[in-house]
Amino acid sequence: MILQSTISHEIDVVRITTSETLIVGECTFTQAPLGYDAFSKLRDHVEEPRWTPEDGGDRVETYALFSRSGFTLAVEEAAEERDDLKLFSAGDVVEALS
């Protein structure tokens, strides 16, 4: 398995979870809630990791947003409407590692 990416955008998290699923994520550690623009940029650059499943099929992309200070209402609404977007607070990460 080889992942190749151009350096036009930094993607903070790239993880292959199954034979076809690719998780891409953005992490912020600011005092402001993470806004929809971060999700939009991530979607715009999801093709940067040039990876195809071993069976040659289509890949499935899932988005993960991590934020120290929460999320704007627009991001929270998008996550409620989409099955491919997951939101994680700093507390979620600490809890998962405990």
N, C-alpha and C positions, 0 to 999 in steps of 0.2 A: 504494500500500500504506500503510495507516494502522494503527498500533498504538495502542490506548487502554488505559489502566490506571488503576484506582483506587489510592490510596496506602495501602491497608490492610496491605500487606506489601511489603518491598523485595525485588525479584528482581534479583540482581547481573548476570546475563547473559541477554539475549534476542536470539536470532538466527534468522532465517528462512534455511534452507539450500537448500531446493528449493521447488517450487511448493506443497508441502503440509506440509513439516517445519518445526517450531518447536523450537529448542533453548532451554531455560531452565536457568539455573545458579545455583549458590550458591558464593561464594568466602569462605574464612576464612583469616585470618593470625594464628591463635592458637598457643600452644604445646601445646595439647591436640588430640588427634586429632578430626577431624570425626565427629560421632555421627549415628546414624540419625534423630534428631529433626530435623536440618537437612534431610534428604531428605524426611521426612514433611511438614514445613512447606512445602517447595517443591511437593510434589505437591498439597497442599491449596490452593495459590494459583496453580496452573498456568493456571487460567481467567482470571486477572487481565488478562493481555494479551489483549484482545478482538480477535482476528484470525481471519479465515476465508480459506482459500485463494481465489485469484481465480476458480477454476473452480467455487466454491461447494461443493466436496466437504469431507469431514472432514479435519481437520488431524491430523498425526502429531506427537506430542510426544516429545522426547528430553531426558533430564536429564543435566547435567554438574555434577559436584562438584569444586571446586578447594580443596586444603588444603595449607597450609605444613607441617603436622605429621602428615600421614597420616590414616588413617581407622580407625574402630573395626571390630572383627571383624564386627559386624552389617551395617555399610555394605558392607564387602568381600564378604560373603556375598550380599547383595542384588545387587551388581553382577555377581557370577558367575551369578546366576539370571535376571537380566533383560537383555534386549537393548537396552532403552531407557535404561540408566544407565551412564554412563562416569565414571571417576575419574581425576583429574589431580593429581599432586604439583607442588610448586613447581619441582622439577627437570625435570618434563615440560614445563612452560611455558617455562623457560629454554632447554631443548634445542630446542623448537619455534621459538624466536625467534633462535637462533644461526645 
